[in-house]
Amino acid sequence: MTTNTTPSRSILKRGALLAGAATLGIGLAAGLADGALKFDHPAFAQPIQLSGVQNQLPSFADMVEKAKPAVVSVRVTQTAAASDDGQGNLDDLPPGLRRFFEQQAPRGMNPGRPQPRQGMSQGSGFFISQDGYVVTNNHVVDKASEVQLVTDDGKTLNAKVIGTDPRTDLALLKVTESGSYPFVQLSTSKPRIGDWVLAVGNPFGLGGTVTAGIVSAQGRDIGSGPYDDFLQIDAAVNRGNSGGPTFNQQGQVVGVNTAIFSPSGGNVGIAFAIPASTVEQVVAALKKDGRVSRGFIGVQIQPVTSEVADAIGLKEAHGALVAAAEKDGPAARAGIRRGDTILSVDGEKIKDARDLSRKIATYAPGSKAKITVWRDGKEREISFEVGRQPAA
């Protein structure tokens, strides 16, 4: 194998010429600098100036200043049921031993009966009205015997639970004392993936903490229930943020921080928020009735895969396959049976099993609906009276 050295020599020559030019340039610059030192006018150091429009990250300070006073820390006292921890009670002891333990017990305490235990938990929430209604998570106030709110300026307020909805993990509280409170509005528009958002809350008891991120995804199903439709955000969310708001850049609430994905239990940039559209519907029902009444169909359903669609003669894999119809349930009474594939409700196409659950849930119990099913290779329309979903 031979090597041609001519190009290398040429490159080296050009390099030497460039080096010579650089040396000459340095000499000229040095001469100019030496001349500058001979000027009569003194020289001053000038700050670096950047010309043109500079791209900067947004500042959320103005929005935070307006919205943050509406966010509260939620402190909950929970009373657990009395438990004897498997030790039994004094009634099981011989009379002599029973009298001994009764004498040793502190005054006012009944040693023969297990005592209820109290626990404390913390979360976040936010005012949605001037008269003191507050939204938080159901799991924050679950089994609460006492609820207190700590405002952004440090004031402590007593609150009561108006209603809860375990299926969406939302709760509505009301401050017990009258007053005028700063509040925020729920956004009427859905955020886009990539939009800036801010999470404000009470992580680890550090009230009034603000973190920023973007909307990472929409419509996330995290396996917490049939109505999962979470926003995924990458703003830092930790324990204690539950129930706090996710704001858009206009200071409107686009979601309620509810859960995180974390192998370690701390923030890894994957948090989930209940969208404002769901919050609006649930809060309206809780404010009116103290609970949420949802429609109920009474079937066990499974997805329609492409294999199932081929097997039953469907051109497109969509809908919900009925695995079983609950005895004497709304579907069974209407004539829906095992093996039917529900394709649409009142003409609206059903994408999958989860879509059917959400669709039926929006109907008021007792209302009428028409369901299109695929049975024996053809479509059938069935009139159906919506039932009431059992309590969670």
GULUM-782374 format. One line per 8 residues: their letters; for each residue x, y, z of N, C-alpha, C. Coordinates in steps of 0.02 Angstrom, whole numbers. Layout:
<dolos>
A> X Y Z X Y Z X Y Z; ...
</dolos>
This chain:
<dolos>
MTTNTTPS> 43 -59 0 0 0 0 44 61 0; 28 111 -42 68 171 -47 31 230 -17; 68 279 4 39 339 34 62 399 -3; 18 441 -26 35 502 -62 47 558 -12; 106 586 -10 124 637 40 117 707 14; 101 714 -51 97 782 -79 44 824 -46; -18 799 -36 -69 840 -3 -48 861 66; -13 817 100 7 834 168 54 893 169
RSILKRGA> 103 893 120 149 949 117 112 1014 103; 63 1008 57 24 1067 40 -12 1095 100; -43 1051 140 -79 1071 200 -32 1104 249; 29 1073 257 77 1101 303 99 1170 281; 107 1180 214 127 1246 189 74 1298 204; 10 1278 190 -44 1325 203 -47 1341 277; -34 1291 319 -33 1302 392 20 1351 411; 80 1344 380 134 1390 396 117 1461 375
LLAGAATL> 84 1468 317 64 1534 294 14 1566 341; -33 1526 362 -84 1551 409 -53 1570 474; -5 1530 497 29 1545 560 67 1611 553; 99 1620 494 135 1682 483 88 1742 483; 30 1733 450 -19 1787 449 -44 1803 518; -54 1750 558 -77 1761 627 -25 1799 666; 41 1782 655 94 1816 691 96 1889 671; 87 1902 606 86 1971 583 28 2009 614
GIGLAAGL> -30 1975 617 -90 2007 647 -78 2025 719; -47 1980 756 -33 1993 826 13 2053 834; 64 2056 788 111 2111 791 76 2177 777; 32 2178 727 -5 2239 712 -49 2259 770; -83 2210 800 -127 2224 856 -87 2251 914; -27 2223 924 15 2247 978 37 2318 965; 53 2333 901 73 2401 883 17 2450 894; -44 2430 875 -101 2474 885 -114 2485 959
ADGALKFD> -107 2431 998 -119 2437 1069 -67 2483 1100; -3 2478 1075 50 2520 1102 36 2593 1085; 7 2604 1024 -10 2671 1005 -66 2699 1047; -114 2655 1063 -171 2677 1103 -149 2701 1172; -95 2671 1197 -71 2691 1263 -44 2762 1263; -27 2788 1203 3 2854 1199 -49 2910 1194; -117 2889 1188 -169 2940 1183 -173 2978 1248; -193 3042 1240 -200 3085 1300 -263 3069 1339
HPAFAQPI> -317 3042 1305 -380 3029 1340 -377 2962 1376; -400 2960 1438 -399 2896 1474 -450 2847 1445; -436 2781 1448 -481 2729 1423 -519 2698 1482; -584 2686 1472 -626 2655 1525 -651 2587 1501; -656 2540 1548 -683 2474 1532 -758 2480 1520; -783 2447 1468 -854 2451 1450 -888 2384 1464; -950 2385 1490 -986 2322 1501 -1004 2289 1435; -1012 2223 1437 -1031 2185 1377 -1103 2201 1360
QLSGVQNQ> -1115 2219 1297 -1182 2235 1273 -1203 2182 1222; -1265 2154 1230 -1291 2106 1183 -1340 2141 1137; -1327 2139 1073 -1371 2173 1025 -1424 2125 1000; -1481 2154 978 -1534 2113 951 -1579 2085 1004; -1633 2051 983 -1682 2022 1029 -1653 1957 1057; -1654 1951 1123 -1628 1891 1156 -1686 1846 1179; -1681 1782 1164 -1732 1735 1187 -1721 1719 1260; -1772 1733 1301 -1767 1722 1372 -1822 1675 1395
LPSFADMV> -1809 1637 1448 -1861 1596 1479 -1912 1643 1511; -1976 1623 1512 -2026 1668 1540 -2019 1674 1616; -2040 1732 1641 -2045 1742 1713 -2118 1734 1733; -2129 1695 1785 -2197 1683 1809 -2214 1726 1870; -2169 1773 1886 -2175 1809 1950 -2241 1847 1955; -2262 1881 1902 -2324 1920 1905 -2384 1875 1916; -2386 1820 1879 -2442 1774 1886 -2444 1742 1956; -2385 1721 1980 -2381 1690 2046 -2404 1739 2100
EKAKPAVV> -2386 1802 2093 -2404 1852 2142 -2480 1858 2148; -2515 1849 2092 -2588 1855 2093 -2623 1791 2114; -2597 1734 2092 -2632 1670 2103 -2615 1636 2168; -2554 1644 2191 -2530 1606 2250 -2571 1618 2313; -2598 1679 2326 -2639 1688 2387 -2701 1644 2391; -2723 1616 2334 -2782 1573 2334 -2766 1501 2352; -2702 1485 2358 -2681 1416 2374 -2672 1409 2449; -2696 1353 2477 -2692 1342 2549 -2659 1275 2564
SVRVTQTA> -2632 1270 2624 -2609 1206 2650 -2668 1175 2688; -2678 1111 2679 -2734 1076 2711 -2705 1030 2765; -2726 1041 2827 -2705 1000 2884 -2764 960 2909; -2756 895 2914 -2812 851 2929 -2796 809 2990; -2844 806 3036 -2841 759 3092 -2886 700 3076; -2859 641 3080 -2897 581 3063 -2901 536 3124; -2960 511 3137 -2971 466 3194 -2980 396 3167; -2934 352 3185 -2937 283 3163 -2981 243 3211
AASDDGQG> -3011 190 3184 -3053 148 3226 -3013 117 3282; -3046 107 3340 -3013 76 3397 -2990 6 3379; -2931 -11 3401 -2904 -77 3387 -2868 -103 3448; -2875 -167 3461 -2841 -195 3519 -2775 -227 3499; -2757 -221 3433 -2693 -247 3408 -2684 -321 3423; -2740 -356 3428 -2736 -429 3439 -2721 -448 3511; -2721 -400 3557 -2704 -415 3625 -2765 -432 3669; -2826 -423 3641 -2885 -436 3681 -2897 -378 3729
NLDDLPPG> -2945 -386 3776 -2956 -334 3826 -2958 -366 3895; -2966 -324 3947 -2960 -348 4016 -3016 -396 4035; -3071 -395 3998 -3125 -442 4015 -3103 -514 4007; -3050 -525 3968 -3027 -593 3957 -2980 -618 4013; -2960 -572 4058 -2913 -591 4111 -2949 -616 4173; -2913 -655 4213 -2941 -676 4278 -2954 -614 4322; -3003 -618 4368 -3022 -560 4408 -2964 -526 4443; -2915 -564 4470 -2859 -533 4506 -2816 -491 4460
LRRFFEQQ> -2798 -519 4402 -2757 -482 4355 -2795 -422 4326; -2860 -430 4315 -2899 -375 4287 -2898 -315 4335; -2907 -328 4402 -2906 -274 4451 -2837 -241 4453; -2783 -279 4444 -2716 -252 4446 -2706 -202 4389; -2725 -222 4327 -2715 -177 4269 -2761 -117 4273; -2821 -126 4301 -2865 -69 4309 -2836 -17 4356; -2803 -40 4409 -2772 6 4457 -2711 42 4427; -2676 9 4380 -2617 39 4350 -2633 88 4294
APRGMNPG> -2694 87 4269 -2712 129 4212 -2717 202 4234; -2698 250 4190 -2705 321 4206 -2777 339 4220; -2787 391 4261 -2854 412 4280 -2893 436 4218; -2955 415 4215 -2997 435 4159 -2993 389 4099; -2948 341 4101 -2940 295 4045 -2972 228 4062; -3009 200 4016 -3039 135 4026 -2993 83 3997; -2956 47 4038 -2907 -1 4012 -2939 -62 3981; -3003 -71 3994 -3036 -130 3967 -3059 -122 3896
RPQPRQGM> -3055 -62 3868 -3078 -50 3800 -3023 -18 3758; -3013 -42 3697 -2963 -11 3653 -2981 62 3640; -2931 105 3637 -2941 176 3626 -2932 194 3553; -2975 240 3527 -2965 262 3458 -2899 299 3450; -2870 294 3392 -2805 326 3379 -2814 383 3330; -2775 435 3340 -2778 493 3296 -2714 499 3255; -2723 522 3193 -2666 533 3149 -2672 602 3117; -2617 624 3089 -2615 690 3056 -2590 680 2984
SQGSGFFI> -2617 719 2939 -2593 718 2870 -2597 789 2842; -2560 801 2789 -2558 867 2758 -2564 860 2682; -2593 911 2653 -2599 915 2581 -2606 987 2560; -2634 997 2502 -2643 1064 2474 -2714 1072 2448; -2733 1133 2435 -2798 1149 2407 -2798 1220 2380; -2856 1241 2353 -2860 1309 2327 -2933 1333 2327; -2941 1398 2340 -3006 1429 2340 -3032 1435 2268; -3097 1417 2259 -3128 1425 2193 -3185 1475 2196
SQDGYVVT> -3198 1504 2255 -3251 1554 2261 -3233 1603 2316; -3262 1662 2311 -3248 1714 2360 -3275 1698 2429; -3328 1656 2431 -3360 1639 2496 -3329 1578 2529; -3274 1553 2504 -3235 1504 2542 -3240 1431 2524; -3261 1415 2462 -3260 1345 2440 -3189 1328 2417; -3166 1269 2437 -3097 1248 2424 -3097 1178 2393; -3057 1169 2341 -3048 1103 2308 -2984 1071 2333; -2987 1006 2345 -2928 967 2362 -2940 895 2339
NNHVVDKA> -2895 850 2358 -2904 779 2341 -2944 743 2395; -2981 692 2374 -3017 651 2422 -2969 616 2470; -2912 592 2444 -2867 554 2488 -2834 598 2540; -2836 665 2530 -2809 711 2580 -2854 715 2641; -2921 714 2630 -2969 724 2685 -3006 660 2703; -2986 604 2675 -3020 541 2690 -3018 525 2765; -3077 509 2792 -3085 493 2863 -3064 551 2909; -3073 612 2885 -3054 670 2925 -3104 683 2980
SEVQLVTD> -3079 696 3041 -3121 717 3096 -3115 793 3106; -3063 822 3080 -3053 895 3085 -3010 917 3027; -3029 974 2996 -2992 1001 2940 -2976 1074 2953; -2914 1092 2944 -2892 1162 2949 -2855 1182 2887; -2864 1244 2868 -2830 1272 2810 -2782 1327 2833; -2722 1327 2806 -2674 1379 2821 -2664 1419 2757; -2681 1483 2760 -2678 1526 2700 -2607 1548 2687; -2598 1581 2630 -2532 1602 2609 -2502 1653 2657
DGKTLNAK> -2544 1692 2692 -2518 1740 2740 -2514 1713 2811; -2524 1646 2818 -2513 1613 2883 -2574 1608 2927; -2632 1630 2904 -2693 1626 2944 -2721 1555 2943; -2745 1531 3000 -2775 1464 3005 -2851 1469 3006; -2883 1431 2962 -2956 1431 2956 -2983 1361 2966; -3039 1355 3001 -3073 1291 3007 -3116 1279 2946; -3121 1217 2925 -3161 1200 2866 -3199 1135 2877; -3251 1126 2839 -3290 1064 2841 -3291 1032 2772
VIGTDPRT> -3300 968 2770 -3303 931 2707 -3374 934 2681; -3383 963 2622 -3450 967 2591 -3467 902 2556; -3418 874 2523 -3429 811 2488 -3365 785 2458; -3365 720 2444 -3306 688 2414 -3327 642 2357; -3281 631 2312 -3293 585 2256 -3231 539 2249; -3232 482 2282 -3174 437 2280 -3155 415 2210; -3202 410 2164 -3187 384 2098 -3143 431 2057; -3148 497 2070 -3103 544 2036 -3052 574 2085
DLALLKVT> -3056 554 2149 -3011 577 2201 -3015 653 2210; -3077 679 2211 -3087 750 2223 -3131 761 2284; -3120 817 2318 -3160 835 2376 -3173 910 2376; -3230 930 2403 -3248 1000 2409 -3255 1018 2483; -3219 1071 2503 -3221 1095 2572 -3253 1164 2573; -3272 1186 2634 -3300 1254 2643 -3274 1282 2709; -3247 1342 2706 -3225 1376 2767 -3286 1389 2811; -3281 1375 2876 -3338 1382 2920 -3354 1454 2939
ESGSYPFV> -3304 1497 2939 -3316 1567 2956 -3324 1608 2893; -3370 1656 2896 -3384 1698 2838 -3325 1745 2824; -3318 1764 2763 -3264 1808 2743 -3259 1813 2669; -3213 1854 2646 -3200 1862 2575 -3129 1836 2561; -3125 1785 2519 -3061 1751 2509 -3038 1757 2436; -2972 1762 2427 -2946 1763 2358 -2958 1696 2325; -2979 1697 2262 -2994 1634 2229 -2969 1635 2157; -2964 1575 2128 -2942 1568 2059 -2996 1533 2019
QLSTSKPR> -2991 1538 1953 -3041 1509 1909 -3013 1446 1876; -3059 1400 1860 -3041 1341 1821 -3037 1360 1748; -2988 1335 1714 -2980 1350 1643 -3034 1316 1603; -3060 1352 1554 -3111 1323 1510 -3081 1290 1448; -3016 1297 1439 -2983 1267 1382 -2931 1216 1405; -2922 1166 1364 -2874 1113 1381 -2804 1135 1362; -2755 1125 1406 -2686 1143 1387 -2659 1098 1333; -2612 1123 1295 -2580 1083 1243 -2516 1051 1271
IGDWVLAV> -2497 996 1242 -2434 965 1261 -2377 1014 1243; -2335 1028 1292 -2282 1076 1283 -2296 1143 1314; -2357 1156 1336 -2374 1219 1370 -2340 1223 1438; -2319 1283 1457 -2292 1294 1524 -2347 1289 1576; -2331 1257 1632 -2377 1254 1689 -2338 1262 1754; -2374 1283 1806 -2344 1291 1872 -2384 1251 1923; -2348 1215 1966 -2380 1179 2022 -2366 1218 2086; -2419 1232 2123 -2413 1268 2186 -2443 1226 2241
GNPFGLGG> -2407 1219 2298 -2434 1178 2351 -2391 1177 2413; -2399 1122 2450 -2372 1116 2517 -2328 1053 2523; -2277 1045 2480 -2237 984 2483 -2198 978 2549; -2204 920 2581 -2168 907 2644 -2182 961 2696; -2241 991 2693 -2259 1042 2742 -2229 1110 2727; -2195 1118 2670 -2165 1182 2651 -2216 1221 2610; -2262 1255 2643 -2317 1288 2610 -2295 1341 2560; -2337 1353 2510 -2324 1406 2462 -2266 1393 2416
TVTAGIVS> -2253 1329 2400 -2197 1312 2356 -2221 1312 2283; -2182 1345 2240 -2199 1350 2169 -2146 1314 2127; -2168 1271 2082 -2123 1237 2035 -2151 1243 1965; -2107 1242 1915 -2128 1252 1846 -2109 1192 1803; -2147 1183 1749 -2133 1129 1702 -2178 1137 1642; -2187 1084 1605 -2230 1084 1547 -2280 1026 1551; -2331 1030 1509 -2377 974 1501 -2341 922 1458; -2331 863 1486 -2293 811 1451 -2338 765 1409
AQGRDIGS> -2400 756 1432 -2447 711 1396 -2517 724 1421; -2566 697 1385 -2636 704 1404 -2669 635 1403; -2726 631 1438 -2766 570 1437 -2732 509 1466; -2691 519 1516 -2655 463 1546 -2702 420 1590; -2697 355 1582 -2732 307 1624 -2680 274 1670; -2684 289 1735 -2634 264 1782 -2661 206 1824; -2721 182 1805 -2748 124 1840 -2781 138 1906; -2799 202 1918 -2831 218 1982 -2906 213 1980
GPYDDFLQ> -2935 207 1920 -3008 202 1915 -3031 206 1844; -3097 195 1833 -3123 194 1764 -3125 263 1731; -3116 316 1770 -3121 383 1742 -3053 418 1737; -3000 379 1737 -2933 408 1730 -2928 447 1665; -2906 509 1670 -2897 551 1610 -2848 607 1629; -2790 587 1656 -2745 634 1688 -2702 673 1638; -2686 735 1658 -2631 771 1626 -2566 747 1657; -2516 737 1616 -2450 721 1642 -2407 784 1637
IDAAVNRG> -2376 804 1693 -2333 863 1694 -2265 845 1722; -2215 887 1707 -2148 873 1733 -2126 924 1785; -2172 968 1807 -2157 1011 1864 -2146 968 1926; -2101 990 1969 -2086 950 2029 -2146 947 2075; -2170 886 2088 -2227 873 2132 -2205 820 2182; -2217 832 2246 -2196 786 2299 -2253 775 2348; -2240 735 2398 -2291 723 2450 -2310 789 2483; -2375 800 2488 -2399 863 2515 -2426 909 2461
NSGGPTFN> -2406 896 2398 -2433 935 2342 -2503 912 2323; -2524 854 2347 -2589 826 2329 -2645 876 2343; -2688 887 2293 -2744 933 2301 -2728 1003 2280; -2665 1018 2267 -2646 1085 2246 -2658 1096 2172; -2659 1159 2150 -2674 1174 2080 -2613 1171 2034; -2627 1156 1971 -2581 1166 1916 -2607 1225 1876; -2568 1278 1871 -2589 1338 1836 -2560 1342 1765; -2598 1375 1721 -2569 1395 1657 -2539 1465 1665
QQGQVVGV> -2514 1493 1612 -2480 1558 1617 -2528 1616 1627; -2593 1603 1621 -2643 1655 1634 -2668 1653 1706; -2640 1607 1746 -2661 1602 1816 -2725 1563 1826; -2746 1525 1775 -2805 1483 1780 -2785 1411 1797; -2828 1377 1833 -2813 1308 1853 -2830 1260 1796; -2779 1224 1773 -2790 1175 1720 -2793 1104 1748; -2773 1095 1812 -2775 1029 1841 -2765 1030 1916; -2781 975 1948 -2770 965 2020 -2718 911 2029
NTAIFSPS> -2661 928 2059 -2607 880 2068 -2630 823 2113; -2620 762 2090 -2650 705 2125 -2601 648 2138; -2558 633 2091 -2515 574 2098 -2449 586 2063; -2399 547 2082 -2335 547 2048 -2314 476 2034; -2273 468 1983 -2239 404 1971 -2168 412 1998; -2150 368 2044 -2083 374 2074 -2061 308 2105; -2005 280 2081 -1978 220 2113 -1954 235 2184; -1935 298 2197 -1904 315 2262 -1952 349 2310
GGNVGIAF> -2010 371 2284 -2057 408 2326 -2049 483 2319; -1997 506 2285 -1985 577 2274 -1997 596 2202; -1992 660 2187 -2005 684 2119 -1953 658 2069; -1978 632 2013 -1935 613 1957 -1960 645 1892; -2003 695 1898 -2027 731 1840 -2086 700 1805; -2121 654 1839 -2182 624 1810 -2237 632 1862; -2280 681 1852 -2336 694 1898 -2401 695 1858; -2456 683 1893 -2521 678 1860 -2571 724 1894
AIPASTVE> -2609 759 1852 -2658 808 1876 -2726 794 1844; -2779 800 1886 -2847 792 1861 -2865 853 1819; -2887 845 1757 -2901 903 1715 -2958 946 1741; -2955 1010 1726 -3004 1059 1751 -3075 1042 1730; -3084 1013 1671 -3151 995 1648 -3184 945 1694; -3145 896 1718 -3172 847 1765 -3186 880 1832; -3140 924 1855 -3149 958 1919 -3212 999 1918; -3226 1033 1863 -3285 1076 1859 -3349 1035 1867
QVVAALKK> -3353 978 1833 -3413 937 1836 -3423 908 1907; -3369 882 1936 -3375 851 2002 -3391 902 2056; -3358 959 2054 -3369 1011 2104 -3441 1036 2102; -3469 1044 2042 -3538 1066 2035 -3586 1017 2069; -3573 952 2059 -3616 901 2090 -3607 899 2166; -3546 905 2190 -3533 904 2262 -3564 965 2295; -3560 1021 2262 -3589 1083 2291 -3665 1078 2295; -3695 1045 2247 -3768 1039 2245 -3794 984 2291
DGRVSRGF> -3764 924 2288 -3792 866 2323 -3746 835 2374; -3682 856 2376 -3635 826 2422 -3607 760 2397; -3628 740 2338 -3603 678 2308 -3612 682 2232; -3583 634 2197 -3588 632 2124 -3630 572 2104; -3683 585 2067 -3725 530 2042 -3707 517 1969; -3688 456 1955 -3667 438 1887 -3712 384 1858; -3715 384 1792 -3751 331 1759 -3716 265 1764; -3755 211 1758 -3729 143 1768 -3761 97 1718
IGVQIQPV> -3721 55 1686 -3747 9 1636 -3752 -63 1661; -3708 -82 1707 -3713 -148 1737 -3686 -205 1694; -3628 -194 1663 -3596 -247 1624 -3522 -251 1641; -3494 -310 1633 -3422 -318 1635 -3398 -317 1562; -3349 -275 1548 -3329 -265 1478 -3255 -277 1469; -3236 -291 1407 -3166 -300 1390 -3153 -269 1322; -3091 -253 1307 -3076 -219 1243 -3088 -263 1182; -3101 -230 1127 -3108 -265 1063 -3042 -260 1026
TSEVADAI> -3003 -312 1027 -2939 -313 991 -2952 -328 917; -2900 -322 877 -2907 -336 806 -2925 -410 795; -2899 -454 838 -2915 -525 833 -2989 -538 848; -3014 -504 901 -3085 -511 919 -3129 -483 863; -3109 -425 835 -3148 -395 781 -3153 -443 721; -3097 -474 703 -3098 -522 648 -3143 -581 663; -3141 -603 726 -3180 -662 744 -3255 -650 742; -3276 -589 757 -3348 -575 759 -3372 -539 696
GLKEAHGA> -3326 -527 649 -3346 -497 586 -3350 -422 584; -3317 -389 631 -3315 -315 631 -3260 -291 584; -3274 -240 544 -3223 -214 499 -3170 -175 536; -3189 -144 591 -3143 -102 630 -3143 -123 703; -3085 -124 734 -3080 -144 805 -3097 -83 848; -3159 -80 871 -3180 -28 918 -3241 -53 956; -3259 -16 1008 -3316 -35 1049 -3295 -71 1112; -3345 -99 1147 -3333 -134 1210 -3370 -201 1208
LVAAAEKD> -3333 -254 1218 -3361 -322 1216 -3390 -339 1284; -3453 -359 1286 -3486 -377 1350 -3465 -447 1370; -3428 -450 1427 -3408 -515 1454 -3462 -545 1497; -3501 -503 1530 -3557 -525 1572 -3602 -466 1585; -3667 -480 1588 -3717 -430 1606 -3741 -445 1676; -3738 -395 1720 -3758 -404 1789 -3832 -424 1794; -3846 -475 1833 -3915 -499 1840 -3960 -445 1866; -4016 -434 1832 -4065 -383 1849 -4036 -312 1845
GPAARAGI> -3979 -305 1813 -3950 -238 1804 -3981 -203 1745; -3965 -139 1735 -3995 -100 1680 -3984 -132 1611; -3924 -158 1597 -3910 -187 1532 -3949 -251 1522; -3951 -294 1573 -3987 -357 1568 -4062 -345 1557; -4090 -296 1592 -4161 -280 1583 -4175 -255 1513; -4127 -222 1483 -4136 -196 1415 -4125 -249 1361; -4099 -308 1381 -4088 -361 1333 -4017 -367 1308; -3972 -330 1337 -3901 -336 1319 -3873 -399 1352
RRGDTILS> -3835 -438 1316 -3812 -501 1343 -3739 -513 1327; -3713 -565 1359 -3643 -584 1349 -3629 -597 1275; -3572 -571 1251 -3554 -580 1181 -3572 -521 1137; -3616 -478 1161 -3632 -417 1123 -3572 -370 1124; -3564 -333 1070 -3513 -282 1067 -3548 -214 1062; -3539 -172 1112 -3571 -106 1112 -3531 -59 1068; -3562 -34 1014 -3528 7 965 -3538 81 974; -3598 101 997 -3613 172 1006 -3668 182 1057
VDGEKIKD> -3669 243 1084 -3722 264 1131 -3751 329 1104; -3816 327 1089 -3850 385 1059 -3812 411 998; -3787 364 958 -3755 382 896 -3682 401 902; -3656 408 962 -3586 426 972 -3544 363 977; -3495 358 933 -3453 298 928 -3414 286 993; -3412 224 1014 -3374 204 1073 -3306 177 1051; -3253 210 1074 -3186 192 1053 -3164 126 1085; -3174 121 1152 -3150 63 1188 -3190 55 1253
ARDLSRKI> -3171 7 1294 -3208 -8 1355 -3209 51 1403; -3153 86 1410 -3149 143 1455 -3193 200 1430; -3196 209 1365 -3238 261 1336 -3311 249 1352; -3333 186 1352 -3402 169 1369 -3418 188 1441; -3372 171 1487 -3383 188 1558 -3391 263 1567; -3348 302 1535 -3351 375 1541 -3416 402 1511; -3435 375 1453 -3494 400 1419 -3557 388 1461; -3566 327 1485 -3625 311 1524 -3626 351 1589
ATYAPGSK> -3568 364 1618 -3564 401 1681 -3591 471 1675; -3590 500 1615 -3614 568 1606 -3691 572 1605; -3725 516 1598 -3798 515 1597 -3826 516 1667; -3880 551 1675 -3915 553 1740 -3951 487 1751; -3948 459 1811 -3986 398 1824 -4060 407 1808; -4088 357 1773 -4158 360 1754 -4170 388 1685; -4118 417 1654 -4126 444 1587 -4125 387 1535; -4147 403 1475 -4152 353 1421 -4094 362 1373
AKITVWRD> -4073 306 1344 -4019 307 1294 -4031 250 1245; -4004 258 1185 -4007 206 1135 -3937 179 1123; -3930 114 1131 -3865 81 1124 -3865 38 1062; -3813 46 1021 -3805 4 962 -3756 -52 978; -3778 -114 968 -3734 -171 982 -3724 -212 917; -3668 -248 916 -3653 -294 862 -3667 -365 887; -3715 -397 855 -3735 -464 876 -3751 -507 815; -3721 -566 814 -3734 -614 759 -3720 -583 690
GKEREISF> -3666 -543 687 -3645 -517 623 -3682 -456 598; -3724 -426 639 -3758 -364 617 -3773 -319 676; -3789 -256 660 -3802 -207 712 -3875 -211 735; -3884 -199 800 -3951 -195 829 -3953 -134 875; -4009 -99 876 -4018 -41 919 -4064 -60 977; -4041 -45 1037 -4077 -65 1098 -4091 -3 1140; -4154 7 1161 -4171 61 1207 -4151 41 1278; -4126 88 1315 -4094 72 1379 -4107 127 1430
EVGRQPAA> -4127 108 1491 -4136 156 1545 -4074 154 1590; -4042 211 1597 -3979 215 1634 -3992 204 1709; -3951 162 1739 -3958 149 1811 -3915 197 1851; -3916 189 1917 -3876 230 1962 -3815 190 1985; -3757 220 1977 -3696 186 1997 -3693 178 2073; -3676 118 2097 -3671 107 2169 -3617 151 2200; -3624 167 2264 -3575 209 2298 -3508 174 2301; -3454 213 2298 -3387 185 2300 -3371 158 2369
</dolos>
